[in-house]
Amino acid sequence: MREAARAIAAFAHGQSAADLERDDLLRSAIYYQFVIIGEALSKLQQRDQATAEALSEYKRIIGFRNQIIHGYAMLDHETTWRIVEAKIPTLIRELDELLAR
C-alpha cells in the first residue's frame, strides 16, 4: 500500500487535474495504484481489522477501489485529483507510522 501511495504521489508531482483528465497514461497509472491500495486494504481488513482501522479512510479507500473496478459510476477525475492532493499524503504518513511500529 505504501509503495502504491508513493507511486501516486510521484506520478501526480507537477501534474494537475486537467492532466489527469487528458493523459490516458497518467490516469491509468494513478487508478491502477488506487486499485492496488484498495485490494491490499481489503485483504488486511479481513485478516486484521484493528490494523486496517488504524488508517483513517480505510472504508472509503476500499469503496473507491470497488468503484474503479466495478464501474458503479463514472469516475470523476476532479474528485480523484482532490483525493490525490488531500488524502494521499495522509495515507502515506499513516502507513509510515503503522510500519514503524
Biopython code that builds the backbone (N, CA, C, O; Angstrom):
import numpy as np
from Bio.PDB.StructureBuilder import StructureBuilder

atoms = [
    (1, "MET", "N", (0.815, -1.189, 0.000)),
    (1, "MET", "CA", (0.000, 0.000, 0.000)),
    (1, "MET", "C", (0.863, 1.258, 0.000)),
    (1, "MET", "O", (0.601, 2.215, -0.729)),
    (2, "ARG", "N", (1.891, 1.229, 0.832)),
    (2, "ARG", "CA", (2.731, 2.423, 0.923)),
    (2, "ARG", "C", (3.420, 2.700, -0.408)),
    (2, "ARG", "O", (3.475, 3.849, -0.848)),
    (3, "GLU", "N", (3.940, 1.673, -1.044)),
    (3, "GLU", "CA", (4.620, 1.881, -2.337)),
    (3, "GLU", "C", (3.638, 2.375, -3.394)),
    (3, "GLU", "O", (3.993, 3.220, -4.215)),
    (4, "ALA", "N", (2.425, 1.868, -3.385)),
    (4, "ALA", "CA", (1.413, 2.321, -4.345)),
    (4, "ALA", "C", (1.034, 3.777, -4.073)),
    (4, "ALA", "O", (0.877, 4.562, -5.008)),
    (5, "ALA", "N", (0.887, 4.137, -2.801)),
    (5, "ALA", "CA", (0.566, 5.522, -2.448)),
    (5, "ALA", "C", (1.707, 6.454, -2.852)),
    (5, "ALA", "O", (1.470, 7.544, -3.374)),
    (6, "ARG", "N", (2.929, 6.025, -2.610)),
    (6, "ARG", "CA", (4.080, 6.832, -3.025)),
    (6, "ARG", "C", (4.142, 6.964, -4.547)),
    (6, "ARG", "O", (4.516, 8.015, -5.067)),
    (7, "ALA", "N", (3.776, 5.901, -5.254)),
    (7, "ALA", "CA", (3.757, 5.963, -6.720)),
    (7, "ALA", "C", (2.735, 6.997, -7.188)),
    (7, "ALA", "O", (3.011, 7.775, -8.102)),
    (8, "ILE", "N", (1.563, 7.006, -6.566)),
    (8, "ILE", "CA", (0.554, 8.005, -6.937)),
    (8, "ILE", "C", (1.124, 9.409, -6.733)),
    (8, "ILE", "O", (0.992, 10.270, -7.603)),
    (9, "ALA", "N", (1.753, 9.632, -5.588)),
    (9, "ALA", "CA", (2.343, 10.953, -5.313)),
    (9, "ALA", "C", (3.393, 11.313, -6.360)),
    (9, "ALA", "O", (3.452, 12.454, -6.819)),
    (10, "ALA", "N", (4.209, 10.353, -6.731)),
    (10, "ALA", "CA", (5.254, 10.604, -7.736)),
    (10, "ALA", "C", (4.636, 10.888, -9.104)),
    (10, "ALA", "O", (5.058, 11.815, -9.796)),
    (11, "PHE", "N", (3.644, 10.097, -9.491)),
    (11, "PHE", "CA", (3.000, 10.307, -10.793)),
    (11, "PHE", "C", (2.325, 11.676, -10.855)),
    (11, "PHE", "O", (2.319, 12.324, -11.901)),
    (12, "ALA", "N", (1.760, 12.111, -9.735)),
    (12, "ALA", "CA", (0.996, 13.356, -9.697)),
    (12, "ALA", "C", (1.880, 14.601, -9.597)),
    (12, "ALA", "O", (1.442, 15.707, -9.913)),
    (13, "HIS", "N", (3.117, 14.413, -9.159)),
    (13, "HIS", "CA", (4.012, 15.556, -8.968)),
    (13, "HIS", "C", (4.142, 16.370, -10.260)),
    (13, "HIS", "O", (4.490, 15.845, -11.317)),
    (14, "GLY", "N", (3.854, 17.649, -10.139)),
    (14, "GLY", "CA", (3.964, 18.538, -11.291)),
    (14, "GLY", "C", (2.803, 18.436, -12.262)),
    (14, "GLY", "O", (2.814, 19.082, -13.310)),
    (15, "GLN", "N", (1.812, 17.642, -11.933)),
    (15, "GLN", "CA", (0.655, 17.457, -12.801)),
    (15, "GLN", "C", (-0.545, 18.205, -12.217)),
    (15, "GLN", "O", (-0.455, 18.803, -11.145)),
    (16, "SER", "N", (-1.658, 18.162, -12.932)),
    (16, "SER", "CA", (-2.880, 18.830, -12.490)),
    (16, "SER", "C", (-4.082, 17.944, -12.780)),
    (16, "SER", "O", (-3.960, 16.899, -13.419)),
    (17, "ALA", "N", (-5.230, 18.369, -12.309)),
    (17, "ALA", "CA", (-6.464, 17.639, -12.595)),
    (17, "ALA", "C", (-6.710, 17.587, -14.104)),
    (17, "ALA", "O", (-7.192, 16.583, -14.629)),
    (18, "ALA", "N", (-6.378, 18.665, -14.786)),
    (18, "ALA", "CA", (-6.546, 18.683, -16.245)),
    (18, "ALA", "C", (-5.647, 17.645, -16.904)),
    (18, "ALA", "O", (-6.048, 17.005, -17.876)),
    (19, "ASP", "N", (-4.445, 17.474, -16.388)),
    (19, "ASP", "CA", (-3.540, 16.454, -16.919)),
    (19, "ASP", "C", (-4.132, 15.066, -16.708)),
    (19, "ASP", "O", (-4.066, 14.215, -17.595)),
    (20, "LEU", "N", (-4.708, 14.843, -15.539)),
    (20, "LEU", "CA", (-5.321, 13.547, -15.259)),
    (20, "LEU", "C", (-6.424, 13.251, -16.260)),
    (20, "LEU", "O", (-6.558, 12.122, -16.730)),
    (21, "GLU", "N", (-7.201, 14.252, -16.580)),
    (21, "GLU", "CA", (-8.317, 14.050, -17.499)),
    (21, "GLU", "C", (-7.858, 13.779, -18.931)),
    (21, "GLU", "O", (-8.474, 12.980, -19.637)),
    (22, "ARG", "N", (-6.791, 14.433, -19.359)),
    (22, "ARG", "CA", (-6.413, 14.299, -20.766)),
    (22, "ARG", "C", (-5.316, 13.266, -21.040)),
    (22, "ARG", "O", (-5.117, 12.871, -22.189)),
    (23, "ASP", "N", (-4.608, 12.830, -20.004)),
    (23, "ASP", "CA", (-3.474, 11.928, -20.192)),
    (23, "ASP", "C", (-3.860, 10.499, -19.799)),
    (23, "ASP", "O", (-3.944, 10.170, -18.616)),
    (24, "ASP", "N", (-4.090, 9.669, -20.800)),
    (24, "ASP", "CA", (-4.509, 8.280, -20.551)),
    (24, "ASP", "C", (-3.490, 7.512, -19.716)),
    (24, "ASP", "O", (-3.867, 6.726, -18.848)),
    (25, "LEU", "N", (-2.218, 7.733, -19.971)),
    (25, "LEU", "CA", (-1.172, 7.020, -19.239)),
    (25, "LEU", "C", (-1.172, 7.423, -17.761)),
    (25, "LEU", "O", (-1.115, 6.561, -16.884)),
    (26, "LEU", "N", (-1.236, 8.707, -17.489)),
    (26, "LEU", "CA", (-1.279, 9.184, -16.108)),
    (26, "LEU", "C", (-2.516, 8.653, -15.401)),
    (26, "LEU", "O", (-2.430, 8.167, -14.274)),
    (27, "ARG", "N", (-3.647, 8.743, -16.048)),
    (27, "ARG", "CA", (-4.899, 8.275, -15.473)),
    (27, "ARG", "C", (-4.837, 6.782, -15.179)),
    (27, "ARG", "O", (-5.227, 6.346, -14.095)),
    (28, "SER", "N", (-4.357, 6.008, -16.119)),
    (28, "SER", "CA", (-4.239, 4.563, -15.916)),
    (28, "SER", "C", (-3.304, 4.239, -14.761)),
    (28, "SER", "O", (-3.602, 3.374, -13.937)),
    (29, "ALA", "N", (-2.193, 4.922, -14.704)),
    (29, "ALA", "CA", (-1.213, 4.671, -13.648)),
    (29, "ALA", "C", (-1.789, 4.982, -12.273)),
    (29, "ALA", "O", (-1.652, 4.184, -11.345)),
    (30, "ILE", "N", (-2.422, 6.122, -12.139)),
    (30, "ILE", "CA", (-2.963, 6.527, -10.839)),
    (30, "ILE", "C", (-4.106, 5.625, -10.414)),
    (30, "ILE", "O", (-4.142, 5.178, -9.268)),
    (31, "TYR", "N", (-5.030, 5.353, -11.303)),
    (31, "TYR", "CA", (-6.162, 4.491, -10.923)),
    (31, "TYR", "C", (-5.692, 3.073, -10.602)),
    (31, "TYR", "O", (-6.230, 2.441, -9.693)),
    (32, "TYR", "N", (-4.710, 2.572, -11.321)),
    (32, "TYR", "CA", (-4.198, 1.231, -11.027)),
    (32, "TYR", "C", (-3.606, 1.174, -9.619)),
    (32, "TYR", "O", (-3.817, 0.200, -8.896)),
    (33, "GLN", "N", (-2.880, 2.194, -9.238)),
    (33, "GLN", "CA", (-2.298, 2.216, -7.891)),
    (33, "GLN", "C", (-3.389, 2.310, -6.828)),
    (33, "GLN", "O", (-3.253, 1.720, -5.756)),
    (34, "PHE", "N", (-4.464, 3.040, -7.107)),
    (34, "PHE", "CA", (-5.593, 3.065, -6.174)),
    (34, "PHE", "C", (-6.207, 1.673, -6.029)),
    (34, "PHE", "O", (-6.611, 1.287, -4.932)),
    (35, "VAL", "N", (-6.279, 0.929, -7.114)),
    (35, "VAL", "CA", (-6.801, -0.444, -7.053)),
    (35, "VAL", "C", (-5.901, -1.308, -6.163)),
    (35, "VAL", "O", (-6.394, -2.073, -5.334)),
    (36, "ILE", "N", (-4.603, -1.184, -6.336)),
    (36, "ILE", "CA", (-3.665, -1.949, -5.505)),
    (36, "ILE", "C", (-3.863, -1.614, -4.026)),
    (36, "ILE", "O", (-3.920, -2.513, -3.187)),
    (37, "ILE", "N", (-3.966, -0.341, -3.712)),
    (37, "ILE", "CA", (-4.159, 0.073, -2.324)),
    (37, "ILE", "C", (-5.461, -0.499, -1.775)),
    (37, "ILE", "O", (-5.480, -1.073, -0.687)),
    (38, "GLY", "N", (-6.527, -0.345, -2.513)),
    (38, "GLY", "CA", (-7.832, -0.822, -2.048)),
    (38, "GLY", "C", (-7.885, -2.323, -1.886)),
    (38, "GLY", "O", (-8.478, -2.820, -0.929)),
    (39, "GLU", "N", (-7.280, -3.048, -2.796)),
    (39, "GLU", "CA", (-7.262, -4.514, -2.705)),
    (39, "GLU", "C", (-6.437, -4.965, -1.504)),
    (39, "GLU", "O", (-6.856, -5.851, -0.758)),
    (40, "ALA", "N", (-5.280, -4.366, -1.319)),
    (40, "ALA", "CA", (-4.443, -4.725, -0.176)),
    (40, "ALA", "C", (-5.148, -4.404, 1.135)),
    (40, "ALA", "O", (-5.079, -5.180, 2.088)),
    (41, "LEU", "N", (-5.808, -3.287, 1.183)),
    (41, "LEU", "CA", (-6.506, -2.888, 2.398)),
    (41, "LEU", "C", (-7.707, -3.788, 2.675)),
    (41, "LEU", "O", (-8.012, -4.079, 3.832)),
    (42, "SER", "N", (-8.379, -4.222, 1.635)),
    (42, "SER", "CA", (-9.487, -5.167, 1.794)),
    (42, "SER", "C", (-8.989, -6.479, 2.397)),
    (42, "SER", "O", (-9.621, -7.037, 3.294)),
    (43, "LYS", "N", (-7.869, -6.958, 1.907)),
    (43, "LYS", "CA", (-7.287, -8.195, 2.449)),
    (43, "LYS", "C", (-6.817, -7.991, 3.887)),
    (43, "LYS", "O", (-6.987, -8.873, 4.728)),
    (44, "LEU", "N", (-6.229, -6.833, 4.169)),
    (44, "LEU", "CA", (-5.795, -6.532, 5.532)),
    (44, "LEU", "C", (-6.997, -6.500, 6.474)),
    (44, "LEU", "O", (-6.931, -7.025, 7.585)),
    (45, "GLN", "N", (-8.079, -5.895, 6.038)),
    (45, "GLN", "CA", (-9.287, -5.813, 6.857)),
    (45, "GLN", "C", (-9.798, -7.205, 7.219)),
    (45, "GLN", "O", (-10.247, -7.432, 8.343)),
    (46, "GLN", "N", (-9.731, -8.124, 6.279)),
    (46, "GLN", "CA", (-10.179, -9.497, 6.533)),
    (46, "GLN", "C", (-9.283, -10.205, 7.534)),
    (46, "GLN", "O", (-9.759, -11.020, 8.324)),
    (47, "ARG", "N", (-8.005, -9.906, 7.509)),
    (47, "ARG", "CA", (-7.039, -10.600, 8.368)),
    (47, "ARG", "C", (-6.801, -9.913, 9.705)),
    (47, "ARG", "O", (-6.565, -10.570, 10.719)),
    (48, "ASP", "N", (-6.866, -8.568, 9.695)),
    (48, "ASP", "CA", (-6.524, -7.818, 10.903)),
    (48, "ASP", "C", (-7.306, -6.511, 10.915)),
    (48, "ASP", "O", (-6.793, -5.465, 10.518)),
    (49, "GLN", "N", (-8.535, -6.579, 11.368)),
    (49, "GLN", "CA", (-9.441, -5.430, 11.370)),
    (49, "GLN", "C", (-8.845, -4.241, 12.126)),
    (49, "GLN", "O", (-8.947, -3.101, 11.671)),
    (50, "ALA", "N", (-8.234, -4.501, 13.261)),
    (50, "ALA", "CA", (-7.689, -3.413, 14.082)),
    (50, "ALA", "C", (-6.604, -2.638, 13.337)),
    (50, "ALA", "O", (-6.546, -1.412, 13.427)),
    (51, "THR", "N", (-5.762, -3.332, 12.616)),
    (51, "THR", "CA", (-4.713, -2.649, 11.859)),
    (51, "THR", "C", (-5.320, -1.847, 10.709)),
    (51, "THR", "O", (-4.896, -0.721, 10.450)),
    (52, "ALA", "N", (-6.298, -2.411, 10.026)),
    (52, "ALA", "CA", (-6.973, -1.675, 8.950)),
    (52, "ALA", "C", (-7.601, -0.394, 9.496)),
    (52, "ALA", "O", (-7.553, 0.653, 8.851)),
    (53, "GLU", "N", (-8.187, -0.483, 10.682)),
    (53, "GLU", "CA", (-8.832, 0.677, 11.295)),
    (53, "GLU", "C", (-7.841, 1.763, 11.705)),
    (53, "GLU", "O", (-8.248, 2.890, 11.984)),
    (54, "ALA", "N", (-6.558, 1.445, 11.745)),
    (54, "ALA", "CA", (-5.538, 2.452, 12.047)),
    (54, "ALA", "C", (-5.398, 3.455, 10.904)),
    (54, "ALA", "O", (-4.811, 4.522, 11.079)),
    (55, "LEU", "N", (-5.934, 3.114, 9.743)),
    (55, "LEU", "CA", (-5.902, 4.014, 8.583)),
    (55, "LEU", "C", (-7.237, 4.754, 8.533)),
    (55, "LEU", "O", (-8.294, 4.137, 8.401)),
    (56, "SER", "N", (-7.179, 6.062, 8.638)),
    (56, "SER", "CA", (-8.372, 6.874, 8.846)),
    (56, "SER", "C", (-9.444, 6.733, 7.766)),
    (56, "SER", "O", (-10.627, 6.892, 8.069)),
    (57, "GLU", "N", (-9.088, 6.452, 6.569)),
    (57, "GLU", "CA", (-10.056, 6.401, 5.470)),
    (57, "GLU", "C", (-10.221, 4.980, 4.904)),
    (57, "GLU", "O", (-10.589, 4.823, 3.739)),
    (58, "TYR", "N", (-9.958, 3.967, 5.699)),
    (58, "TYR", "CA", (-9.871, 2.626, 5.134)),
    (58, "TYR", "C", (-11.148, 2.177, 4.436)),
    (58, "TYR", "O", (-11.067, 1.547, 3.382)),
    (59, "LYS", "N", (-12.310, 2.473, 4.975)),
    (59, "LYS", "CA", (-13.560, 2.053, 4.329)),
    (59, "LYS", "C", (-13.771, 2.783, 3.005)),
    (59, "LYS", "O", (-14.227, 2.190, 2.027)),
    (60, "ARG", "N", (-13.440, 4.056, 2.980)),
    (60, "ARG", "CA", (-13.605, 4.833, 1.753)),
    (60, "ARG", "C", (-12.612, 4.393, 0.686)),
    (60, "ARG", "O", (-12.931, 4.397, -0.503)),
    (61, "ILE", "N", (-11.406, 4.012, 1.110)),
    (61, "ILE", "CA", (-10.395, 3.539, 0.164)),
    (61, "ILE", "C", (-10.875, 2.259, -0.509)),
    (61, "ILE", "O", (-10.775, 2.119, -1.728)),
    (62, "ILE", "N", (-11.391, 1.334, 0.277)),
    (62, "ILE", "CA", (-11.919, 0.088, -0.274)),
    (62, "ILE", "C", (-13.090, 0.385, -1.207)),
    (62, "ILE", "O", (-13.198, -0.209, -2.280)),
    (63, "GLY", "N", (-13.957, 1.292, -0.806)),
    (63, "GLY", "CA", (-15.089, 1.668, -1.658)),
    (63, "GLY", "C", (-14.655, 2.290, -2.969)),
    (63, "GLY", "O", (-15.267, 2.042, -4.008)),
    (64, "PHE", "N", (-13.599, 3.100, -2.932)),
    (64, "PHE", "CA", (-13.099, 3.722, -4.156)),
    (64, "PHE", "C", (-12.528, 2.667, -5.087)),
    (64, "PHE", "O", (-12.725, 2.729, -6.301)),
    (65, "ARG", "N", (-11.826, 1.705, -4.524)),
    (65, "ARG", "CA", (-11.307, 0.587, -5.333)),
    (65, "ARG", "C", (-12.461, -0.132, -6.025)),
    (65, "ARG", "O", (-12.376, -0.458, -7.209)),
    (66, "ASN", "N", (-13.531, -0.375, -5.285)),
    (66, "ASN", "CA", (-14.692, -1.061, -5.858)),
    (66, "ASN", "C", (-15.322, -0.245, -6.972)),
    (66, "ASN", "O", (-15.751, -0.792, -7.988)),
    (67, "GLN", "N", (-15.377, 1.067, -6.777)),
    (67, "GLN", "CA", (-15.938, 1.928, -7.809)),
    (67, "GLN", "C", (-15.084, 1.870, -9.083)),
    (67, "GLN", "O", (-15.622, 1.805, -10.189)),
    (68, "ILE", "N", (-13.780, 1.895, -8.930)),
    (68, "ILE", "CA", (-12.894, 1.829, -10.089)),
    (68, "ILE", "C", (-13.080, 0.496, -10.821)),
    (68, "ILE", "O", (-13.238, 0.470, -12.041)),
    (69, "ILE", "N", (-13.060, -0.604, -10.072)),
    (69, "ILE", "CA", (-13.114, -1.935, -10.672)),
    (69, "ILE", "C", (-14.478, -2.255, -11.275)),
    (69, "ILE", "O", (-14.566, -2.759, -12.394)),
    (70, "HIS", "N", (-15.520, -1.965, -10.542)),
    (70, "HIS", "CA", (-16.853, -2.398, -10.947)),
    (70, "HIS", "C", (-17.655, -1.345, -11.690)),
    (70, "HIS", "O", (-18.752, -1.613, -12.180)),
    (71, "GLY", "N", (-17.098, -0.148, -11.767)),
    (71, "GLY", "CA", (-17.755, 0.899, -12.533)),
    (71, "GLY", "C", (-19.127, 1.277, -12.024)),
    (71, "GLY", "O", (-20.050, 1.492, -12.810)),
    (72, "TYR", "N", (-19.266, 1.359, -10.702)),
    (72, "TYR", "CA", (-20.578, 1.703, -10.157)),
    (72, "TYR", "C", (-21.056, 3.056, -10.665)),
    (72, "TYR", "O", (-22.260, 3.303, -10.729)),
    (73, "ALA", "N", (-20.156, 3.904, -11.014)),
    (73, "ALA", "CA", (-20.495, 5.216, -11.570)),
    (73, "ALA", "C", (-19.295, 5.694, -12.378)),
    (73, "ALA", "O", (-18.182, 5.185, -12.244)),
    (74, "MET", "N", (-19.551, 6.663, -13.198)),
    (74, "MET", "CA", (-18.440, 7.252, -13.935)),
    (74, "MET", "C", (-17.475, 7.868, -12.923)),
    (74, "MET", "O", (-17.898, 8.511, -11.963)),
    (75, "LEU", "N", (-16.212, 7.672, -13.140)),
    (75, "LEU", "CA", (-15.218, 8.269, -12.250)),
    (75, "LEU", "C", (-15.098, 9.756, -12.553)),
    (75, "LEU", "O", (-15.012, 10.160, -13.712)),
    (76, "ASP", "N", (-15.094, 10.548, -11.519)),
    (76, "ASP", "CA", (-14.957, 11.984, -11.643)),
    (76, "ASP", "C", (-13.489, 12.328, -11.401)),
    (76, "ASP", "O", (-12.994, 12.215, -10.279)),
    (77, "HIS", "N", (-12.809, 12.742, -12.442)),
    (77, "HIS", "CA", (-11.373, 12.987, -12.338)),
    (77, "HIS", "C", (-11.052, 14.172, -11.423)),
    (77, "HIS", "O", (-9.986, 14.196, -10.808)),
    (78, "GLU", "N", (-11.938, 15.136, -11.326)),
    (78, "GLU", "CA", (-11.723, 16.251, -10.395)),
    (78, "GLU", "C", (-11.725, 15.746, -8.956)),
    (78, "GLU", "O", (-10.885, 16.142, -8.148)),
    (79, "THR", "N", (-12.675, 14.870, -8.643)),
    (79, "THR", "CA", (-12.738, 14.291, -7.302)),
    (79, "THR", "C", (-11.508, 13.440, -7.038)),
    (79, "THR", "O", (-10.927, 13.495, -5.955)),
    (80, "THR", "N", (-11.118, 12.661, -8.022)),
    (80, "THR", "CA", (-9.919, 11.835, -7.874)),
    (80, "THR", "C", (-8.712, 12.712, -7.600)),
    (80, "THR", "O", (-7.889, 12.384, -6.745)),
    (81, "TRP", "N", (-8.596, 13.812, -8.306)),
    (81, "TRP", "CA", (-7.445, 14.692, -8.107)),
    (81, "TRP", "C", (-7.446, 15.289, -6.707)),
    (81, "TRP", "O", (-6.388, 15.437, -6.095)),
    (82, "ARG", "N", (-8.627, 15.635, -6.195)),
    (82, "ARG", "CA", (-8.707, 16.144, -4.818)),
    (82, "ARG", "C", (-8.253, 15.074, -3.830)),
    (82, "ARG", "O", (-7.599, 15.383, -2.835)),
    (83, "ILE", "N", (-8.599, 13.818, -4.102)),
    (83, "ILE", "CA", (-8.148, 12.710, -3.252)),
    (83, "ILE", "C", (-6.623, 12.608, -3.314)),
    (83, "ILE", "O", (-5.961, 12.456, -2.287)),
    (84, "VAL", "N", (-6.085, 12.692, -4.508)),
    (84, "VAL", "CA", (-4.626, 12.615, -4.681)),
    (84, "VAL", "C", (-3.946, 13.717, -3.870)),
    (84, "VAL", "O", (-2.970, 13.459, -3.165)),
    (85, "GLU", "N", (-4.449, 14.917, -3.966)),
    (85, "GLU", "CA", (-3.808, 16.052, -3.289)),
    (85, "GLU", "C", (-4.028, 16.050, -1.774)),
    (85, "GLU", "O", (-3.108, 16.360, -1.017)),
    (86, "ALA", "N", (-5.228, 15.707, -1.331)),
    (86, "ALA", "CA", (-5.571, 15.861, 0.082)),
    (86, "ALA", "C", (-5.399, 14.593, 0.903)),
    (86, "ALA", "O", (-5.077, 14.664, 2.088)),
    (87, "LYS", "N", (-5.609, 13.441, 0.292)),
    (87, "LYS", "CA", (-5.659, 12.204, 1.072)),
    (87, "LYS", "C", (-4.417, 11.332, 0.940)),
    (87, "LYS", "O", (-4.058, 10.633, 1.888)),
    (88, "ILE", "N", (-3.761, 11.356, -0.198)),
    (88, "ILE", "CA", (-2.582, 10.501, -0.382)),
    (88, "ILE", "C", (-1.461, 10.874, 0.586)),
    (88, "ILE", "O", (-0.844, 9.969, 1.147)),
    (89, "PRO", "N", (-1.162, 12.162, 0.815)),
    (89, "PRO", "CA", (-0.114, 12.466, 1.809)),
    (89, "PRO", "C", (-0.457, 11.925, 3.203)),
    (89, "PRO", "O", (0.423, 11.438, 3.913)),
    (90, "THR", "N", (-1.720, 12.009, 3.589)),
    (90, "THR", "CA", (-2.148, 11.481, 4.884)),
    (90, "THR", "C", (-1.997, 9.969, 4.924)),
    (90, "THR", "O", (-1.522, 9.416, 5.916)),
    (91, "LEU", "N", (-2.396, 9.301, 3.856)),
    (91, "LEU", "CA", (-2.273, 7.841, 3.798)),
    (91, "LEU", "C", (-0.808, 7.424, 3.907)),
    (91, "LEU", "O", (-0.479, 6.487, 4.634)),
    (92, "ILE", "N", (0.052, 8.105, 3.200)),
    (92, "ILE", "CA", (1.487, 7.782, 3.265)),
    (92, "ILE", "C", (2.000, 7.958, 4.697)),
    (92, "ILE", "O", (2.714, 7.098, 5.213)),
    (93, "ARG", "N", (1.642, 9.055, 5.326)),
    (93, "ARG", "CA", (2.066, 9.300, 6.705)),
    (93, "ARG", "C", (1.550, 8.216, 7.636)),
    (93, "ARG", "O", (2.305, 7.698, 8.458)),
    (94, "GLU", "N", (0.283, 7.866, 7.520)),
    (94, "GLU", "CA", (-0.293, 6.832, 8.379)),
    (94, "GLU", "C", (0.368, 5.474, 8.147)),
    (94, "GLU", "O", (0.620, 4.733, 9.097)),
    (95, "LEU", "N", (0.643, 5.154, 6.900)),
    (95, "LEU", "CA", (1.308, 3.884, 6.604)),
    (95, "LEU", "C", (2.736, 3.876, 7.143)),
    (95, "LEU", "O", (3.196, 2.866, 7.675)),
    (96, "ASP", "N", (3.430, 4.995, 7.006)),
    (96, "ASP", "CA", (4.782, 5.091, 7.575)),
    (96, "ASP", "C", (4.751, 4.848, 9.078)),
    (96, "ASP", "O", (5.575, 4.106, 9.614)),
    (97, "GLU", "N", (3.795, 5.479, 9.753)),
    (97, "GLU", "CA", (3.675, 5.313, 11.202)),
    (97, "GLU", "C", (3.327, 3.873, 11.564)),
    (97, "GLU", "O", (3.882, 3.315, 12.510)),
    (98, "LEU", "N", (2.423, 3.285, 10.823)),
    (98, "LEU", "CA", (1.998, 1.912, 11.079)),
    (98, "LEU", "C", (3.145, 0.928, 10.874)),
    (98, "LEU", "O", (3.326, 0.001, 11.663)),
    (99, "LEU", "N", (3.907, 1.132, 9.827)),
    (99, "LEU", "CA", (5.013, 0.222, 9.530)),
    (99, "LEU", "C", (6.214, 0.438, 10.438)),
    (99, "LEU", "O", (7.083, -0.429, 10.533)),
    (100, "ALA", "N", (6.271, 1.579, 11.101)),
    (100, "ALA", "CA", (7.386, 1.857, 12.025)),
    (100, "ALA", "C", (7.182, 1.207, 13.393)),
    (100, "ALA", "O", (8.106, 1.143, 14.203)),
    (101, "ARG", "N", (5.981, 0.734, 13.638)),
    (101, "ARG", "CA", (5.688, 0.109, 14.947)),
    (101, "ARG", "C", (6.468, -1.146, 15.160)),
    (101, "ARG", "O", (6.336, -1.786, 16.203)),
]
sb = StructureBuilder()
sb.init_structure("model")
sb.init_model(0)
sb.init_chain("A")
sb.init_seg("    ")
for serial, (resi, resn, name, xyz) in enumerate(atoms, 1):
    if name == "N":
        sb.init_residue(resn, " ", resi, " ")
    sb.init_atom(name, np.array(xyz, "f"), 0.0, 1.0, " ", f" {name:<3s}", serial, name[0])
structure = sb.get_structure()
